[in-house]
Amino acid sequence: MTLLEKITDLNDLILQGKALDAFEKYYHEEVVMQENENQPTIGKEAMVQWLYDYTHKDWGIRNYKQVSVQQWRNGQIIKEQFFYGN
């Protein structure tokens, strides 16, 4: 499988609601993940569960755009940094 095929499969799994399957398949055990310029989080166990379910009383529904920069090694993501604005 080429890198492009792996990235496509990763995105397809996420869009199918199988984000944890994608995470398990494509992220290295010691993955380093970072949001903007915040301190990085290291390791799969530290990143497994995130829940966001709210409506902001003043802002309502907001749409965000972000860029994800990934470093792959041996078929898995070893580092990922997200860049986004408010």
Steps between C-alpha positions, in 0.01 A plus 500: 500500500642840404511792741216668310290183530569487876401865544183440297416193711565697821265778389236254378500319836456830683213606272331163563505570874786257559752751634629268773555222244694746284699617801588142598599407145701804394646663812825382659490406872729794584337754266566866580196723445492876536226764476630827353798605715381327820711237674494168312322194636699177471364149461182341372358443848508874571301577184232230485191678632381850419137602527350827380125542519379850571321805364650837579232738630644806320673355195263215408637260240849582381701349219872459535765425242829341591809363336656176618871447431595134538831316505473133401748219567453133412134550413402688818475859612777582746434874530198715424454871556173687453485866400177698532363838603197612695 
